[in-house]
């Protein structure tokens, strides 16, 4: 049996007994972290290490950023007004200063909200106190704090996972982490509501292809733009309820809306394990008495 290029004992030129050889990778998460490291550290907007960048972004609450204003997304309001989503448990991913979490709480949802930035969470908590809203805010990486076990800081399942601008700040490989979060945290029959950059507008995200992002390793250029067919492929295990451009809301509107964003409402079917098995072939789905 061949055990290495250096012969039967696995030795070879430069072999120092193995003390300096890094062979630790053995899980999907190990590979994902390796890919995280291919991007310059200052380009990071998605790991726990990005908290300080987001803190700087949220430090000046008076900054004229449209989504700093305490207005809910127009699409979220529309879903609720039309009865497409009913009140239940909701998770706000990348909640920022909490504008959508506050609206969900006001419409009868039991809301958990998570963000990487302590500054954003502090602002959201201030707003919740002023509004008298009962919302559980948590500062941290959603991929690690959201689970279904008793020890998880934020525990699913959720009837609605709402994401206004978190997904498009993820590098391509972290879509795996995002889909895994949905697998474990979105209830059967629950909805994912998503807003993300659309292509074709200079205010939107980068239109570089996935492979080019790794070849250049310069970052995500403010976020990634997604064609509709890409969203449909990525979320193929969910049923599309609605996919459209966000409406352009005027400054005096009570709602936030910018047309360079997609809005998507997707529904999960009854869970039978097949979605997880398609993405993770090592997972065996056992059905029937003869398996």
Steps between C-alpha positions, in 0.01 A plus 500: 500500500638841403509734797664808350746624243793448738467122516337244730560698816347820359827697535658716239708809437437765761302265721541613858311218662161655425507765773467789252263341252150646508248226422214611722225539243240227526159673497301721265538787748880463485485545122262797529736673743791439263301668222413790733873559531546540124347845527691794644417549867383857436244364251332280761134588561371159604706343780518600866817689413292746296320635807736797534442605137123493549537684831671781312224498240228535766691736732339822373127452535432833325678392182266540197475132416149414371468179701609667824151651519259295709285391205416138416562362153202557270498136393478379861203728562341371178541133596328560833226722360413240234504213747785320323679460834315449828631601843716244679865473596735715292877528466649823360842421350744789496242716673709819510322771705188282517256677270347179360513317834298785653236474229472124540456537876233766444315259268485226760814294436727363772830632371862395538757720325872456443782719368880490506528860618471595869431859388207388284358284779530785752312731263232237436455444874461875555229511236324198648497658846357822359229306318428266792571203272595160640776378266791269578816648348825306480841620386695235313544290188160363397661183363619406848234648733186377321411137560239260628681359804414610852837673531464713187487876580226540237291191458277405207288397331376831363187564296672791327867570439538856378820617333532858382850528358691224681514234226662724237795572732600132507774356278386214275624219725301631797176429314558148630486634857191706416311204355600287799356767730172484308501121520521502878310818590215552252182320603313273257260729317703802613617785279832657410462865403809646337621829355829512311681694231375471143735547202491794263523790745815675617351517852467122504761234554789350308424308181827306501450127461555274799831358375640847427441606858749233613747560218524868590454455876431871544166477676134514411497862381223603738292188445392267221227556241282201419310429177156351569596164348788474749268560795263235366784250469649572842162473672363222277382301802260780594180591316497844342204707617618831358818638344506863387690826519447702814270793444655846492362675808513882523677666794172577675377141477462310827677207333851439364533413132782513244462351150859372478400221740323172438230389739424131527247305703565126509316225685634177643296186449442219751841373611597151386878537497539493122625859473776433751593176324531671162743757636680259734524158329649345813165546676281194466125548487330195645147434377299183516535186706755330276784756542 
